[in-house]
Amino acid sequence: MHSTESLRAFVGLLAGKATVQADTVLKHVGLALREPATYLTEFADDLSERGIDELTPDIAANLPQTALVHELEKASLVGEVDWKADAEDIVWNVNNVLEQQGRPQLEGDDLEITDEDEVESCLRYVGSVLRARHLTLIYLLDLDSDSYPLSIVAAADMPRFTQLAHELSVRFEVYDGAVQA
């Protein structure tokens, strides 16, 4: 991660109307960038849940990305879904993000999924429902995790989001229901 302005713009695209949450995310990720050891000490309890207990060279190199996902999740701008989550959990997390962003939530009438659906197919379906609303469901690729940190970006903002993600070395996938070649 390099530019503070790029990071601010990136978080802003995920935050929507949640400007207070965005400022907190930026403050904490900035700390992880400038002073990794201090960030690790301040958020030791949270990070230990992610298996981070000491600042090794590998941890230090990946800490900004980990901090970004972690801080976005704490601000409810990312909903982290386990690899074995059911449809109800996925929809709850997506609705929580939509609410924080100031967007209308998904209603039961919008959805035709069951708990028997696999996580990947459920994510693609929810992504297609969001695509119809001109929104894009994204999965921020977290390091060494078996979960899906999900967020939502306006479809019109995806070119800028993609550019910023590239500048910041943030990897992501899109779940929009489109068939991938």
C-alpha positions as CSV (number, residue, x, y, z in Angstrom):
1,M,0.0,0.0,0.0
2,H,1.4,3.3,-1.0
3,S,-0.6,6.5,-1.4
4,T,-2.7,7.9,1.4
5,E,-5.0,9.5,-1.1
6,S,-5.5,6.2,-2.9
7,L,-6.3,4.5,0.3
8,R,-8.7,7.2,1.3
9,A,-10.5,6.9,-2.1
10,F,-10.6,3.1,-1.9
11,V,-12.1,3.1,1.6
12,G,-14.5,5.9,0.5
13,L,-15.9,3.7,-2.3
14,L,-16.5,0.9,0.3
15,A,-17.9,3.3,2.9
16,G,-20.7,5.0,1.0
17,K,-22.3,7.3,3.6
18,A,-20.4,5.8,6.5
19,T,-17.8,8.6,6.7
20,V,-17.1,8.3,10.4
21,Q,-16.3,4.6,10.0
22,A,-14.1,5.4,7.0
23,D,-12.1,7.8,9.0
24,T,-11.5,5.2,11.8
25,V,-10.5,2.6,9.2
26,L,-8.0,5.1,7.6
27,K,-6.6,6.0,11.0
28,H,-6.0,2.4,12.0
29,V,-4.6,1.2,8.7
30,G,-2.4,4.2,8.6
31,L,-1.0,3.1,12.0
32,A,-0.4,-0.4,10.6
33,L,1.5,1.2,7.7
34,R,3.6,3.6,9.7
35,E,4.1,1.7,13.0
36,P,3.4,-2.0,12.5
37,A,4.6,-2.9,16.0
38,T,2.3,-0.3,17.6
39,Y,-0.7,-1.6,15.6
40,L,0.1,-5.1,16.6
41,T,0.3,-4.1,20.3
42,E,-2.9,-2.0,20.3
43,F,-5.0,-4.6,18.5
44,A,-3.3,-7.8,19.9
45,D,-6.6,-9.4,21.0
46,D,-8.2,-8.9,17.6
47,L,-5.2,-10.0,15.7
48,S,-4.6,-13.1,17.8
49,E,-8.0,-14.3,16.5
50,R,-6.5,-14.1,13.0
51,G,-3.4,-16.1,14.2
52,I,-1.2,-13.1,14.4
53,D,0.7,-13.0,17.7
54,E,4.1,-11.6,16.8
55,L,5.6,-9.3,14.1
56,T,7.6,-11.5,11.9
57,P,9.0,-10.2,8.5
58,D,6.1,-12.0,6.7
59,I,3.5,-10.6,9.0
60,A,5.0,-7.1,8.7
61,A,4.9,-7.3,4.9
62,N,1.2,-8.3,4.9
63,L,0.0,-6.3,7.9
64,P,-1.4,-3.4,5.9
65,Q,-3.7,-5.7,3.9
66,T,-4.7,-7.7,7.0
67,A,-5.3,-4.4,8.9
68,L,-7.4,-3.1,6.0
69,V,-9.7,-6.1,5.9
70,H,-9.8,-6.3,9.7
71,E,-10.7,-2.6,10.2
72,L,-13.3,-2.7,7.4
73,E,-14.9,-5.6,9.1
74,K,-14.9,-3.9,12.5
75,A,-16.6,-0.9,10.8
76,S,-19.2,-3.2,9.2
77,L,-18.0,-2.1,5.8
78,V,-17.0,-5.7,5.2
79,G,-19.0,-8.7,6.2
80,E,-16.8,-11.7,6.9
81,V,-18.5,-15.0,5.9
82,D,-17.0,-18.4,6.8
83,W,-16.4,-20.9,4.0
84,K,-19.2,-23.1,5.4
85,A,-21.7,-20.3,6.0
86,D,-25.3,-20.8,5.2
87,A,-27.5,-18.5,3.0
88,E,-29.0,-16.7,6.0
89,D,-25.5,-15.8,7.3
90,I,-24.4,-14.5,3.9
91,V,-27.6,-12.4,3.5
92,W,-27.2,-11.1,7.0
93,N,-23.6,-10.0,6.4
94,V,-24.5,-8.4,3.0
95,N,-27.4,-6.5,4.5
96,N,-25.2,-5.3,7.4
97,V,-22.8,-3.8,4.8
98,L,-25.6,-2.3,2.8
99,E,-27.1,-0.7,5.9
100,Q,-23.7,0.8,6.9
101,Q,-23.3,2.1,3.4
102,G,-26.7,3.8,3.5
103,R,-28.2,1.5,0.8
104,P,-31.5,-0.5,0.9
105,Q,-31.1,-4.0,2.2
106,L,-32.1,-7.2,0.4
107,E,-35.6,-8.4,1.2
108,G,-36.9,-11.9,1.3
109,D,-38.8,-11.3,-1.9
110,D,-35.5,-10.5,-3.7
111,L,-34.0,-13.9,-2.8
112,E,-34.5,-17.4,-4.0
113,I,-31.8,-19.3,-2.2
114,T,-31.8,-22.0,0.4
115,D,-29.3,-23.1,3.1
116,E,-28.6,-26.2,0.9
117,D,-26.9,-24.0,-1.7
118,E,-23.1,-24.0,-1.6
119,V,-21.4,-20.8,-0.5
120,E,-19.9,-20.0,-3.9
121,S,-23.3,-20.5,-5.7
122,C,-25.0,-18.4,-3.0
123,L,-22.5,-15.6,-3.4
124,R,-22.9,-15.6,-7.1
125,Y,-26.7,-15.5,-6.7
126,V,-26.6,-12.6,-4.2
127,G,-24.1,-10.9,-6.5
128,S,-26.6,-11.2,-9.4
129,V,-29.4,-9.7,-7.2
130,L,-27.1,-6.8,-6.3
131,R,-26.0,-6.4,-10.0
132,A,-29.7,-5.8,-10.8
133,R,-29.5,-2.9,-8.4
134,H,-26.3,-1.6,-10.1
135,L,-24.1,-2.8,-7.2
136,T,-21.2,-5.2,-7.2
137,L,-20.5,-7.8,-4.6
138,I,-16.8,-8.1,-4.0
139,Y,-14.6,-10.6,-2.0
140,L,-11.4,-9.0,-0.7
141,L,-8.8,-11.7,-0.8
142,D,-7.6,-12.0,2.8
143,L,-4.3,-13.6,3.5
144,D,-4.3,-17.1,4.8
145,S,-8.0,-17.1,5.6
146,D,-10.8,-19.6,4.9
147,S,-13.4,-16.9,5.0
148,Y,-14.9,-14.4,2.5
149,P,-14.5,-10.8,3.5
150,L,-17.4,-9.3,1.4
151,S,-18.3,-5.7,0.5
152,I,-20.3,-3.9,-2.0
153,V,-19.3,-1.2,-4.6
154,A,-21.5,0.7,-6.9
155,A,-21.2,-0.8,-10.4
156,A,-20.4,2.6,-11.8
157,D,-17.4,2.9,-9.4
158,M,-15.9,-0.5,-10.3
159,P,-13.3,0.9,-12.8
160,R,-12.0,3.3,-10.2
161,F,-12.2,0.7,-7.5
162,T,-10.2,-1.7,-9.7
163,Q,-7.6,1.0,-10.4
164,L,-7.2,1.8,-6.7
165,A,-7.1,-1.8,-5.7
166,H,-4.2,-2.3,-8.2
167,E,-2.4,0.8,-6.9
168,L,-2.8,-0.5,-3.3
169,S,-2.0,-4.2,-4.1
170,V,-5.4,-5.2,-2.8
171,R,-6.6,-8.4,-4.5
172,F,-10.4,-9.0,-4.9
173,E,-12.9,-11.1,-6.8
174,V,-16.3,-10.1,-8.1
175,Y,-19.4,-12.1,-7.4
176,D,-21.9,-10.7,-9.9
177,G,-23.6,-13.9,-11.2
178,A,-22.0,-13.5,-14.6
179,V,-20.6,-16.6,-16.1
180,Q,-16.8,-16.4,-15.9
181,A,-14.9,-17.7,-19.0
